[in-house]
Amino acid sequence: MEAKELVKKYLSTELSYEEYSGYIVFLTNDLTIRVVAEVRAKGGIDLLLYQTFGEVNPNKAKDVKNELGKFIADAIIEKVKRDFPQTDEPKDISPNQMKMF
């Protein structure tokens, strides 16, 4: 099996960014959470804030990190939709399982 097919099997369009953990995740059909990526960038964001405002505000850094995490999750979702158009294959999570969360 090609690497691209394995990525297709691994990823989902039901991604979300978890603000508290910094993880980009999605639920699987066995109700576990699959971590796709971790958003860190603390030093880079602190440097950006220092260069822009002359100080580092922890609340502003947290907001920027969360916005970055959401942006990356949205970008992954768009790429998955573009590269792997929806077919009649079953979803990784059922509508009934989605109602549980």
N, CA, C and O atoms as a GROMACS GRO file, in nm:
protein
  404
    1MET      N    1   0.085  -0.118   0.000
    1MET     CA    2   0.000   0.000   0.000
    1MET      C    3   0.089   0.124   0.000
    1MET      O    4   0.187   0.131   0.075
    2GLU      N    5   0.056   0.221  -0.084
    2GLU     CA    6   0.134   0.345  -0.094
    2GLU      C    7   0.117   0.431   0.031
    2GLU      O    8   0.018   0.420   0.103
    3ALA      N    9   0.214   0.516   0.053
    3ALA     CA   10   0.210   0.607   0.168
    3ALA      C   11   0.087   0.697   0.162
    3ALA      O   12   0.025   0.724   0.265
    4LYS      N   13   0.051   0.745   0.041
    4LYS     CA   14  -0.065   0.833   0.028
    4LYS      C   15  -0.194   0.762   0.069
    4LYS      O   16  -0.281   0.822   0.131
    5GLU      N   17  -0.205   0.635   0.035
    5GLU     CA   18  -0.323   0.558   0.075
    5GLU      C   19  -0.328   0.537   0.226
    5GLU      O   20  -0.435   0.537   0.286
    6LEU      N   21  -0.211   0.518   0.286
    6LEU     CA   22  -0.207   0.505   0.432
    6LEU      C   23  -0.248   0.636   0.500
    6LEU      O   24  -0.317   0.634   0.602
    7VAL      N   25  -0.204   0.748   0.444
    7VAL     CA   26  -0.245   0.878   0.498
    7VAL      C   27  -0.396   0.894   0.486
    7VAL      O   28  -0.461   0.941   0.580
    8LYS      N   29  -0.451   0.855   0.372
    8LYS     CA   30  -0.596   0.862   0.352
    8LYS      C   31  -0.668   0.780   0.458
    8LYS      O   32  -0.771   0.822   0.512
    9LYS      N   33  -0.615   0.663   0.488
    9LYS     CA   34  -0.675   0.576   0.587
    9LYS      C   35  -0.662   0.635   0.728
    9LYS      O   36  -0.749   0.614   0.812
   10TYR      N   37  -0.554   0.708   0.753
   10TYR     CA   38  -0.526   0.762   0.885
   10TYR      C   39  -0.604   0.889   0.916
   10TYR      O   40  -0.654   0.906   1.027
   11LEU      N   41  -0.615   0.979   0.818
   11LEU     CA   42  -0.676   1.110   0.842
   11LEU      C   43  -0.827   1.108   0.829
   11LEU      O   44  -0.886   1.013   0.777
   12SER      N   45  -0.888   1.214   0.876
   12SER     CA   46  -1.032   1.231   0.872
   12SER      C   47  -1.062   1.379   0.851
   12SER      O   48  -0.976   1.464   0.876
   13THR      N   49  -1.183   1.409   0.805
   13THR     CA   50  -1.224   1.549   0.794
   13THR      C   51  -1.291   1.597   0.922
   13THR      O   52  -1.339   1.710   0.928
   14GLU      N   53  -1.296   1.512   1.022
   14GLU     CA   54  -1.358   1.547   1.149
   14GLU      C   55  -1.254   1.592   1.251
   14GLU      O   56  -1.269   1.566   1.371
   15LEU      N   57  -1.149   1.657   1.205
   15LEU     CA   58  -1.042   1.704   1.292
   15LEU      C   59  -1.088   1.819   1.381
   15LEU      O   60  -1.180   1.893   1.346
   16SER      N   61  -1.025   1.831   1.494
   16SER     CA   62  -1.047   1.949   1.577
   16SER      C   63  -0.918   1.982   1.651
   16SER      O   64  -0.832   1.896   1.670
   17TYR      N   65  -0.907   2.106   1.693
   17TYR     CA   66  -0.792   2.150   1.770
   17TYR      C   67  -0.835   2.159   1.916
   17TYR      O   68  -0.932   2.228   1.948
   18GLU      N   69  -0.765   2.090   2.003
   18GLU     CA   70  -0.794   2.091   2.146
   18GLU      C   71  -0.706   2.198   2.212
   18GLU      O   72  -0.585   2.182   2.222
   19GLU      N   73  -0.768   2.306   2.256
   19GLU     CA   74  -0.693   2.420   2.308
   19GLU      C   75  -0.609   2.385   2.431
   19GLU      O   76  -0.497   2.433   2.444
   20TYR      N   77  -0.660   2.304   2.520
   20TYR     CA   78  -0.589   2.278   2.645
   20TYR      C   79  -0.466   2.191   2.628
   20TYR      O   80  -0.365   2.210   2.696
   21SER      N   81  -0.474   2.095   2.535
   21SER     CA   82  -0.361   2.006   2.514
   21SER      C   83  -0.268   2.054   2.403
   21SER      O   84  -0.150   2.020   2.401
   22GLY      N   85  -0.323   2.133   2.310
   22GLY     CA   86  -0.245   2.175   2.194
   22GLY      C   87  -0.240   2.070   2.085
   22GLY      O   88  -0.161   2.081   1.992
   23TYR      N   89  -0.326   1.966   2.095
   23TYR     CA   90  -0.328   1.858   1.997
   23TYR      C   91  -0.434   1.882   1.890
   23TYR      O   92  -0.541   1.936   1.918
   24ILE      N   93  -0.402   1.839   1.768
   24ILE     CA   94  -0.500   1.830   1.661
   24ILE      C   95  -0.540   1.683   1.658
   24ILE      O   96  -0.456   1.596   1.636
   25VAL      N   97  -0.670   1.656   1.679
   25VAL     CA   98  -0.717   1.519   1.699
   25VAL      C   99  -0.846   1.492   1.621
   25VAL      O  100  -0.911   1.584   1.572
   26PHE      N  101  -0.879   1.364   1.612
   26PHE     CA  102  -1.013   1.325   1.572
   26PHE      C  103  -1.050   1.194   1.639
   26PHE      O  104  -0.963   1.115   1.677
   27LEU      N  105  -1.180   1.172   1.654
   27LEU     CA  106  -1.229   1.050   1.716
   27LEU      C  107  -1.228   0.937   1.616
   27LEU      O  108  -1.242   0.960   1.496
   28THR      N  109  -1.210   0.815   1.664
   28THR     CA  110  -1.213   0.698   1.576
   28THR      C  111  -1.340   0.618   1.604
   28THR      O  112  -1.417   0.651   1.694
   29ASN      N  113  -1.361   0.514   1.524
   29ASN     CA  114  -1.484   0.437   1.539
   29ASN      C  115  -1.488   0.357   1.669
   29ASN      O  116  -1.595   0.307   1.706
   30ASP      N  117  -1.377   0.343   1.739
   30ASP     CA  118  -1.380   0.275   1.868
   30ASP      C  119  -1.379   0.376   1.984
   30ASP      O  120  -1.347   0.341   2.097
   31LEU      N  121  -1.415   0.501   1.953
   31LEU     CA  122  -1.429   0.611   2.049
   31LEU      C  123  -1.299   0.650   2.119
   31LEU      O  124  -1.302   0.706   2.229
   32THR      N  125  -1.187   0.622   2.056
   32THR     CA  126  -1.060   0.673   2.108
   32THR      C  127  -1.025   0.799   2.030
   32THR      O  128  -1.082   0.826   1.925
   33ILE      N  129  -0.932   0.873   2.082
   33ILE     CA  130  -0.889   0.996   2.015
   33ILE      C  131  -0.756   0.968   1.946
   33ILE      O  132  -0.662   0.918   2.008
   34ARG      N  133  -0.749   1.000   1.818
   34ARG     CA  134  -0.626   0.983   1.742
   34ARG      C  135  -0.559   1.119   1.728
   34ARG      O  136  -0.617   1.213   1.674
   35VAL      N  137  -0.438   1.129   1.777
   35VAL     CA  138  -0.362   1.255   1.768
   35VAL      C  139  -0.294   1.261   1.632
   35VAL      O  140  -0.222   1.170   1.593
   36VAL      N  141  -0.319   1.370   1.561
   36VAL     CA  142  -0.260   1.391   1.430
   36VAL      C  143  -0.134   1.476   1.444
   36VAL      O  144  -0.033   1.449   1.379
   37ALA      N  145  -0.140   1.578   1.529
   37ALA     CA  146  -0.025   1.668   1.544
   37ALA      C  147  -0.036   1.741   1.677
   37ALA      O  148  -0.142   1.745   1.740
   38GLU      N  149   0.076   1.798   1.719
   38GLU     CA  150   0.081   1.881   1.838
   38GLU      C  151   0.130   2.019   1.797
   38GLU      O  152   0.232   2.031   1.729
   39VAL      N  153   0.059   2.123   1.840
   39VAL     CA  154   0.099   2.260   1.810
   39VAL      C  155   0.176   2.312   1.931
   39VAL      O  156   0.124   2.317   2.042
   40ARG      N  157   0.301   2.350   1.906
   40ARG     CA  158   0.384   2.397   2.017
   40ARG      C  159   0.421   2.544   1.993
   40ARG      O  160   0.350   2.632   2.041
   41ALA      N  161   0.524   2.572   1.923
   41ALA     CA  162   0.561   2.708   1.878
   41ALA      C  163   0.570   2.813   1.987
   41ALA      O  164   0.561   2.932   1.958
   42LYS      N  165   0.588   2.773   2.112
   42LYS     CA  166   0.590   2.870   2.222
   42LYS      C  167   0.699   2.975   2.204
   42LYS      O  168   0.671   3.094   2.215
   43GLY      N  169   0.820   2.933   2.178
   43GLY     CA  170   0.930   3.029   2.163
   43GLY      C  171   0.908   3.123   2.046
   43GLY      O  172   0.935   3.242   2.055
   44GLY      N  173   0.860   3.068   1.934
   44GLY     CA  174   0.836   3.151   1.816
   44GLY      C  175   0.726   3.253   1.838
   44GLY      O  176   0.737   3.368   1.794
   45ILE      N  177   0.620   3.212   1.906
   45ILE     CA  178   0.510   3.305   1.935
   45ILE      C  179   0.555   3.411   2.033
   45ILE      O  180   0.522   3.529   2.017
   46ASP      N  181   0.630   3.372   2.136
   46ASP     CA  182   0.682   3.471   2.231
   46ASP      C  183   0.770   3.574   2.160
   46ASP      O  184   0.760   3.693   2.187
   47LEU      N  185   0.855   3.527   2.070
   47LEU     CA  186   0.942   3.618   1.995
   47LEU      C  187   0.860   3.712   1.908
   47LEU      O  188   0.888   3.832   1.901
   48LEU      N  189   0.757   3.658   1.840
   48LEU     CA  190   0.670   3.741   1.757
   48LEU      C  191   0.602   3.849   1.841
   48LEU      O  192   0.599   3.965   1.800
   49LEU      N  193   0.550   3.813   1.957
   49LEU     CA  194   0.484   3.910   2.043
   49LEU      C  195   0.583   4.014   2.095
   49LEU      O  196   0.550   4.132   2.103
   50TYR      N  197   0.703   3.970   2.131
   50TYR     CA  198   0.804   4.064   2.180
   50TYR      C  199   0.845   4.163   2.071
   50TYR      O  200   0.858   4.283   2.097
   51GLN      N  201   0.866   4.112   1.949
   51GLN     CA  202   0.905   4.200   1.839
   51GLN      C  203   0.792   4.294   1.799
   51GLN      O  204   0.818   4.406   1.754
   52THR      N  205   0.667   4.250   1.814
   52THR     CA  206   0.553   4.332   1.773
   52THR      C  207   0.513   4.433   1.880
   52THR      O  208   0.489   4.550   1.849
   53PHE      N  209   0.506   4.388   2.007
   53PHE     CA  210   0.454   4.474   2.113
   53PHE      C  211   0.559   4.516   2.216
   53PHE      O  212   0.531   4.600   2.302
   54GLY      N  213   0.679   4.459   2.210
   54GLY     CA  214   0.783   4.494   2.306
   54GLY      C  215   0.770   4.421   2.438
   54GLY      O  216   0.848   4.446   2.530
   55GLU      N  217   0.674   4.332   2.450
   55GLU     CA  218   0.656   4.252   2.570
   55GLU      C  219   0.586   4.121   2.534
   55GLU      O  220   0.527   4.107   2.426
   56VAL      N  221   0.592   4.027   2.625
   56VAL     CA  222   0.525   3.898   2.604
   56VAL      C  223   0.413   3.887   2.706
   56VAL      O  224   0.437   3.881   2.826
   57ASN      N  225   0.291   3.883   2.656
   57ASN     CA  226   0.173   3.866   2.740
   57ASN      C  227   0.129   3.720   2.730
   57ASN      O  228   0.095   3.674   2.621
   58PRO      N  229   0.130   3.644   2.841
   58PRO     CA  230   0.095   3.501   2.835
   58PRO      C  231  -0.045   3.475   2.777
   58PRO      O  232  -0.065   3.377   2.705
   59ASN      N  233  -0.140   3.561   2.809
   59ASN     CA  234  -0.276   3.541   2.755
   59ASN      C  235  -0.279   3.563   2.604
   59ASN      O  236  -0.348   3.490   2.532
   60LYS      N  237  -0.206   3.662   2.557
   60LYS     CA  238  -0.200   3.688   2.413
   60LYS      C  239  -0.127   3.573   2.343
   60LYS      O  240  -0.166   3.532   2.234
   61ALA      N  241  -0.021   3.520   2.406
   61ALA     CA  242   0.052   3.407   2.347
   61ALA      C  243  -0.039   3.286   2.334
   61ALA      O  244  -0.036   3.216   2.233
   62LYS      N  245  -0.122   3.261   2.438
   62LYS     CA  246  -0.216   3.149   2.435
   62LYS      C  247  -0.318   3.168   2.322
   62LYS      O  248  -0.350   3.072   2.251
   63ASP      N  249  -0.368   3.290   2.306
   63ASP     CA  250  -0.464   3.318   2.199
   63ASP      C  251  -0.404   3.296   2.061
   63ASP      O  252  -0.469   3.239   1.973
   64VAL      N  253  -0.280   3.341   2.042
   64VAL     CA  254  -0.213   3.324   1.913
   64VAL      C  255  -0.190   3.176   1.884
   64VAL      O  256  -0.211   3.130   1.772
   65LYS      N  257  -0.146   3.101   1.986
   65LYS     CA  258  -0.123   2.957   1.969
   65LYS      C  259  -0.253   2.886   1.933
   65LYS      O  260  -0.253   2.800   1.845
   66ASN      N  261  -0.363   2.920   1.999
   66ASN     CA  262  -0.491   2.857   1.970
   66ASN      C  263  -0.539   2.891   1.828
   66ASN      O  264  -0.593   2.806   1.758
   67GLU      N  265  -0.518   3.014   1.788
   67GLU     CA  266  -0.556   3.053   1.652
   67GLU      C  267  -0.472   2.978   1.548
   67GLU      O  268  -0.523   2.936   1.445
   68LEU      N  269  -0.344   2.962   1.577
   68LEU     CA  270  -0.255   2.886   1.489
   68LEU      C  271  -0.299   2.740   1.480
   68LEU      O  272  -0.302   2.683   1.372
   69GLY      N  273  -0.334   2.680   1.593
   69GLY     CA  274  -0.381   2.542   1.595
   69GLY      C  275  -0.508   2.524   1.514
   69GLY      O  276  -0.520   2.427   1.439
   70LYS      N  277  -0.602   2.615   1.527
   70LYS     CA  278  -0.726   2.609   1.449
   70LYS      C  279  -0.697   2.624   1.300
   70LYS      O  280  -0.757   2.555   1.217
   71PHE      N  281  -0.606   2.714   1.267
   71PHE     CA  282  -0.569   2.736   1.127
   71PHE      C  283  -0.510   2.609   1.066
   71PHE      O  284  -0.546   2.571   0.954
   72ILE      N  285  -0.419   2.544   1.139
   72ILE     CA  286  -0.356   2.421   1.089
   72ILE      C  287  -0.460   2.310   1.073
   72ILE      O  288  -0.459   2.239   0.973
   73ALA      N  289  -0.549   2.294   1.171
   73ALA     CA  290  -0.654   2.192   1.161
   73ALA      C  291  -0.742   2.217   1.040
   73ALA      O  292  -0.775   2.124   0.966
   74ASP      N  293  -0.782   2.343   1.018
   74ASP     CA  294  -0.865   2.377   0.901
   74ASP      C  295  -0.791   2.347   0.771
   74ASP      O  296  -0.851   2.300   0.675
   75ALA      N  297  -0.661   2.376   0.768
   75ALA     CA  298  -0.582   2.350   0.647
   75ALA      C  299  -0.574   2.200   0.618
   75ALA      O  300  -0.584   2.158   0.503
   76ILE      N  301  -0.558   2.119   0.722
   76ILE     CA  302  -0.554   1.974   0.703
   76ILE      C  303  -0.688   1.924   0.650
   76ILE      O  304  -0.693   1.842   0.559
   77ILE      N  305  -0.797   1.974   0.708
   77ILE     CA  306  -0.931   1.934   0.663
   77ILE      C  307  -0.950   1.967   0.516
   77ILE      O  308  -1.000   1.884   0.439
   78GLU      N  309  -0.912   2.088   0.475
   78GLU     CA  310  -0.927   2.128   0.334
   78GLU      C  311  -0.844   2.040   0.242
   78GLU      O  312  -0.890   2.001   0.135
   79LYS      N  313  -0.722   2.009   0.283
   79LYS     CA  314  -0.637   1.924   0.200
   79LYS      C  315  -0.692   1.782   0.190
   79LYS      O  316  -0.689   1.722   0.082
   80VAL      N  317  -0.743   1.728   0.298
   80VAL     CA  318  -0.803   1.594   0.295
   80VAL      C  319  -0.923   1.594   0.201
   80VAL      O  320  -0.940   1.501   0.122
   81LYS      N  321  -1.007   1.697   0.210
   81LYS     CA  322  -1.124   1.706   0.121
   81LYS      C  323  -1.082   1.716  -0.025
   81LYS      O  324  -1.145   1.656  -0.112
   82ARG      N  325  -0.976   1.790  -0.052
   82ARG     CA  326  -0.931   1.811  -0.190
   82ARG      C  327  -0.862   1.686  -0.246
   82ARG      O  328  -0.889   1.646  -0.359
   83ASP      N  329  -0.775   1.625  -0.166
   83ASP     CA  330  -0.697   1.511  -0.215
   83ASP      C  331  -0.772   1.379  -0.210
   83ASP      O  332  -0.743   1.288  -0.287
   84PHE      N  333  -0.867   1.368  -0.118
   84PHE     CA  334  -0.941   1.243  -0.101
   84PHE      C  335  -1.092   1.273  -0.102
   84PHE      O  336  -1.155   1.274   0.003
   85PRO      N  337  -1.148   1.298  -0.221
   85PRO     CA  338  -1.290   1.332  -0.227
   85PRO      C  339  -1.375   1.224  -0.160
   85PRO      O  340  -1.343   1.106  -0.163
   86GLN      N  341  -1.485   1.269  -0.100
   86GLN     CA  342  -1.575   1.178  -0.028
   86GLN      C  343  -1.633   1.074  -0.123
   86GLN      O  344  -1.680   1.108  -0.232
   87THR      N  345  -1.629   0.950  -0.082
   87THR     CA  346  -1.689   0.841  -0.159
   87THR      C  347  -1.795   0.776  -0.072
   87THR      O  348  -1.835   0.831   0.030
   88ASP      N  349  -1.839   0.661  -0.112
   88ASP     CA  350  -1.938   0.590  -0.033
   88ASP      C  351  -1.876   0.505   0.077
   88ASP      O  352  -1.944   0.422   0.138
   89GLU      N  353  -1.748   0.526   0.103
   89GLU     CA  354  -1.682   0.452   0.210
   89GLU      C  355  -1.740   0.495   0.344
   89GLU      O  356  -1.777   0.611   0.361
   90PRO      N  357  -1.750   0.402   0.439
   90PRO     CA  358  -1.802   0.440   0.571
   90PRO      C  359  -1.708   0.538   0.640
   90PRO      O  360  -1.586   0.532   0.624
   91LYS      N  361  -1.766   0.628   0.718
   91LYS     CA  362  -1.687   0.724   0.793
   91LYS      C  363  -1.618   0.655   0.909
   91LYS      O  364  -1.658   0.547   0.952
   92ASP      N  365  -1.514   0.718   0.958
   92ASP     CA  366  -1.440   0.663   1.071
   92ASP      C  367  -1.522   0.668   1.199
   92ASP      O  368  -1.496   0.593   1.292
   93ILE      N  369  -1.622   0.758   1.204
   93ILE     CA  370  -1.707   0.770   1.322
   93ILE      C  371  -1.852   0.780   1.275
   93ILE      O  372  -1.882   0.850   1.178
   94SER      N  373  -1.938   0.710   1.342
   94SER     CA  374  -2.078   0.706   1.300
   94SER      C  375  -2.153   0.828   1.352
   94SER      O  376  -2.109   0.891   1.448
   95PRO      N  377  -2.266   0.865   1.290
   95PRO     CA  378  -2.346   0.977   1.340
   95PRO      C  379  -2.392   0.956   1.485
   95PRO      O  380  -2.400   1.052   1.562
   96ASN      N  381  -2.423   0.831   1.521
   96ASN     CA  382  -2.464   0.804   1.659
   96ASN      C  383  -2.351   0.830   1.757
   96ASN      O  384  -2.375   0.881   1.867
   97GLN      N  385  -2.229   0.797   1.720
   97GLN     CA  386  -2.115   0.824   1.807
   97GLN      C  387  -2.091   0.973   1.817
   97GLN      O  388  -2.051   1.023   1.922
   98MET      N  389  -2.114   1.046   1.709
   98MET     CA  390  -2.094   1.191   1.710
   98MET      C  391  -2.190   1.257   1.809
   98MET      O  392  -2.154   1.357   1.873
   99LYS      N  393  -2.311   1.202   1.823
   99LYS     CA  394  -2.409   1.259   1.915
   99LYS      C  395  -2.364   1.247   2.060
   99LYS      O  396  -2.408   1.324   2.146
  100MET      N  397  -2.276   1.151   2.087
  100MET     CA  398  -2.230   1.130   2.224
  100MET      C  399  -2.139   1.242   2.272
  100MET      O  400  -2.120   1.259   2.392
  101PHE      N  401  -2.083   1.318   2.178
  101PHE     CA  402  -1.987   1.421   2.217
  101PHE      C  403  -2.039   1.553   2.188
  101PHE      O  404  -1.972   1.653   2.214
   0.00000   0.00000   0.00000
